[in-house]
Every structure is written in C-alpha cells, then in structure tokens.
Amino acid sequence: MKKLAALVLLISGFTATQLCAQAGHSPAESGKPANKPEKTAAKKEEKSGPANSVNPNEPTTTEIYSDEAFFDSNKSMGIFSGRVKVTDPRFNLQSDKLTIYITKGENQGLERAIAEGNVAVVRDRPDPNGGPPTRAVGRSDTAIYTAATGDVELTGTPRVQQGLNTHLATSHDTVMIINQKGELTTHGPSRTEIRQPPKDETKAGTTPQPSSKPQPSSKPQSSPKP
C-alpha cells in the first residue's frame, strides 16, 4: 500500500498502447516552443463549455486521491480508502472508501464507482442561457456513479442542497438520483425546505415620510383663571 496514492484514468476510447505512446512524448522532445502548447490548452478550455460538459472527441481525466489503494487487474477493479477525493469533469466526490470498476476490452474506461462513508458529491447544472451554473451538493452514506447513464444515486438518508433550498430524505430507504444535467429525482418520503432571503423594508435612497398625526405641544398649558 502506498500513502497518498493518486490514480489518473484517461477515459474516452484510448487503448493501453495509445496511452503509453502519449506518456512517452514530453514537450521537450517535440521540439516546439513551450508557449505553443499553453496556447492550445487555453483554446481547449474556452471551447470546453460549462461545468459537467464532456467533449466526446477528447479523453476524460478522472483523478483519485487516497491514503491507500489496491488494484486487481484480473477483476478490473480498484479499492481506495482514507480521505478519498475524486476530481472529474462530470462530478467531484469525497468519501471514506471508493471502489471503481473499469470496462474490459480495447476501449477501457470508468464503468462504475461506489463511494461509502461520509459521502459528499458536487455537481453543477449548466445554465441554458449562458449564466453561472447551479451547484447541487449531495450528502449520503453511499453513492453509486454509473458511467453508462451518468447518474449519481444517493442512498442512506440522503440530502441535496441547491442554493438556499434543501431537499432531505425523511426515511433511511429514500433514494435520490442526480443525473448528468444536474436534475434531481427522489424515490421515497422526503421534505423540501425553500428559503427566501428577507426583504429590506426600507429601500435604498428613500426617506421616511412624516407622520400625519398631530404631535403634542411641548409648551406648558396655562391654568384657567379663577
């Protein structure tokens, strides 16, 4: 076991031979100036679009960090434990333990991931009007990500927060699913809390209006003459 193990998976139809060929080429061997790859990378970032958008013509990089890692090539699986952190263009995840399964064959890639213990999932929903994405933060005992559908399934008293609003399970058996668009579907009893920030009673730039009621006089009243 190695401390602070990091796994980088290049996913999108690359074979093992292609990956090794890419790893063997460094910027120094290419003979091109160092600033040209930086410009190319910057252009790719501009075309990448909003969060959670994946270009099918480019490889998808999934980074997994943990204190310990175990790999079984016969079963095409890996087990990570201890401060697990996953960084992926489609979602970010933290948990105590993570088990991943890799597809077999030439086009190897992430097939399924199971997170257990203190799970936290962050997923952004792109704004169709080009505005900032809406972030959904899900917490649960267990989370399962399926690459074929792009869904993240939360079980074990899950809860999802979007902005000021919170959606909570009222039963341990309730299941919540966040799809690749950031949309939430719940199966089972739940409660939704919609919070609205307080509105200012006095608008900026306005002055209070004087009261229409007569004010009592401050002068002492004279007593009537006998």
C-alpha positions in Angstrom: 0.0 0.0 0.0 1.3 3.5 -0.8 0.4 6.6 1.1 -1.3 9.4 -0.8 -1.9 7.2 -3.8 -3.2 9.0 -6.9 -4.8 7.3 -9.9 -5.3 9.1 -13.2 -7.7 7.4 -15.6 -7.8 8.6 -19.2 -11.2 7.7 -20.5 -12.7 8.0 -24.0 -11.8 5.1 -26.1 -8.0 5.2 -25.7 -6.3 1.8 -25.7 -3.4 1.0 -23.4 -0.9 1.3 -26.3 -2.2 4.7 -27.2 -1.9 5.9 -23.6 1.7 4.6 -23.3 2.6 6.4 -26.6 1.2 9.6 -25.3 3.0 9.3 -22.0 6.3 8.8 -23.8 6.2 12.2 -25.6 7.2 15.2 -23.5 7.1 18.9 -24.5 10.9 18.9 -24.7 11.1 16.1 -27.2 8.5 17.6 -29.5 10.9 20.4 -30.4 8.1 23.0 -30.3 8.3 26.1 -28.2 6.8 25.8 -24.7 4.3 28.6 -25.2 2.5 26.9 -28.1 1.1 24.0 -26.0 -0.1 26.6 -23.4 -2.0 28.4 -26.1 -3.5 25.2 -27.4 -4.6 24.3 -23.9 -6.1 27.7 -23.4 -8.2 27.3 -26.6 -9.4 23.9 -25.4 -10.5 25.4 -22.1 -12.5 28.1 -23.9 -14.3 25.5 -26.1 -14.9 23.1 -23.2 -18.1 24.9 -22.2 -19.8 24.9 -18.8 -19.2 22.5 -15.9 -20.0 18.8 -16.4 -19.8 19.1 -20.2 -17.6 16.5 -21.7 -16.3 16.6 -25.3 -16.7 13.1 -26.7 -13.7 13.7 -29.1 -11.3 14.2 -26.2 -10.2 12.0 -23.3 -11.8 12.4 -19.9 -9.4 12.5 -17.0 -10.6 11.2 -13.6 -8.2 11.8 -10.7 -8.5 9.8 -7.5 -6.5 10.6 -4.4 -6.4 8.5 -1.2 -4.2 7.3 1.6 -4.2 3.7 0.5 -5.0 1.9 -2.8 -5.4 -1.6 -4.0 -5.7 -2.8 -7.6 -6.9 -6.1 -9.0 -6.2 -6.3 -12.8 -7.9 -9.7 -13.1 -11.2 -8.2 -11.9 -10.5 -4.7 -13.5 -11.2 -3.0 -10.2 -9.6 -0.7 -7.6 -10.2 0.0 -4.0 -9.3 3.3 -2.4 -9.5 4.2 1.3 -8.6 7.0 3.6 -9.5 10.6 2.7 -10.7 9.7 -0.8 -11.1 12.6 -3.2 -12.3 12.3 -6.8 -11.9 15.1 -9.4 -13.8 14.6 -12.6 -15.2 17.0 -15.2 -18.7 15.4 -14.6 -18.6 15.5 -10.8 -16.5 15.9 -7.7 -16.7 13.4 -4.8 -15.3 12.8 -1.3 -15.7 9.7 0.9 -14.0 7.3 3.3 -13.9 4.4 0.7 -14.2 4.1 -3.0 -14.5 1.1 -5.2 -14.2 1.5 -9.0 -14.8 -0.9 -11.9 -13.1 -0.5 -15.3 -14.6 -1.7 -18.5 -12.8 -4.6 -20.2 -11.7 -4.7 -23.8 -9.9 -2.2 -26.0 -11.8 0.9 -25.0 -11.2 0.8 -21.3 -12.8 3.4 -19.1 -14.6 4.0 -15.8 -17.7 1.8 -15.7 -19.0 2.2 -12.2 -17.9 3.8 -8.9 -19.2 3.1 -5.4 -18.4 5.6 -2.6 -19.1 4.7 1.0 -18.9 6.6 4.3 -19.4 10.4 4.7 -20.1 10.8 1.0 -20.3 14.3 -0.5 -21.0 14.8 -4.2 -20.8 18.1 -6.0 -22.4 18.5 -9.4 -23.0 21.6 -11.5 -26.1 22.2 -13.7 -25.3 24.4 -16.7 -27.5 27.4 -17.3 -29.1 27.2 -20.8 -28.9 31.0 -21.0 -25.2 31.0 -20.5 -25.2 32.2 -16.9 -23.4 30.7 -14.0 -24.2 27.0 -13.3 -26.4 25.9 -10.4 -24.4 23.8 -8.0 -26.0 20.7 -6.3 -24.3 19.3 -3.2 -25.4 15.8 -2.2 -24.6 14.0 1.1 -25.4 10.4 2.0 -24.0 7.2 3.4 -23.4 5.7 -0.1 -23.2 7.0 -3.6 -23.1 5.0 -6.9 -22.0 6.5 -10.2 -22.9 4.7 -13.4 -21.0 5.9 -16.5 -23.5 4.5 -19.0 -26.3 6.8 -17.7 -24.2 9.5 -16.0 -26.5 9.2 -12.9 -25.3 9.5 -9.3 -27.5 7.5 -6.9 -27.5 8.6 -3.2 -28.7 6.2 -0.5 -28.6 6.2 3.3 -30.7 9.2 4.4 -29.5 11.4 1.5 -29.9 15.2 1.3 -29.3 17.6 -1.6 -28.8 21.3 -1.3 -29.2 23.7 -4.3 -28.5 27.3 -3.4 -30.7 28.2 -0.4 -33.0 25.3 -0.9 -32.5 21.9 0.7 -34.2 18.5 -0.1 -34.0 16.0 2.7 -35.0 12.3 3.0 -37.3 11.5 5.9 -36.7 7.8 5.6 -33.4 5.8 5.5 -34.8 3.9 2.5 -35.3 7.1 0.3 -33.2 7.2 -2.8 -32.1 10.4 -4.6 -30.7 10.4 -8.2 -28.8 13.4 -9.7 -28.5 12.9 -13.4 -25.7 14.3 -15.7 -27.8 17.5 -16.3 -27.9 18.2 -12.5 -31.6 17.3 -12.3 -32.8 15.7 -9.1 -35.3 12.8 -8.8 -36.4 11.3 -5.4 -38.0 7.9 -4.7 -39.4 7.7 -1.2 -40.5 10.1 1.6 -38.8 13.4 1.7 -39.0 17.0 2.8 -38.2 20.2 0.9 -37.1 23.4 2.6 -37.4 26.5 0.4 -35.7 29.5 1.9 -36.1 33.1 0.8 -33.8 35.9 2.0 -35.5 38.6 3.9 -36.6 41.7 2.0 -35.5 45.2 3.2 -38.4 47.1 4.5 -36.8 50.5 3.6 -35.5 50.8 0.1 -32.2 52.4 -0.5 -32.4 56.2 -1.3 -35.8 56.7 0.2 -36.5 58.8 3.3 -39.2 58.1 5.9 -42.4 60.1 5.5 -43.6 62.4 8.3 -46.5 61.2 10.4 -49.9 62.7 9.7 -50.9 62.5 13.4 -50.6 65.8 15.3 -47.7 65.9 17.7 -48.3 67.1 21.3 -47.1 70.6 22.1 -44.0 70.9 24.2 -45.2 74.2 25.7 -46.9 74.0 29.2 -50.6 74.8 29.2 -51.7 77.8 31.2 -54.1 77.1 34.0 -57.6 78.7 33.7 -58.1 82.0 35.7 -60.5 81.9 38.6 
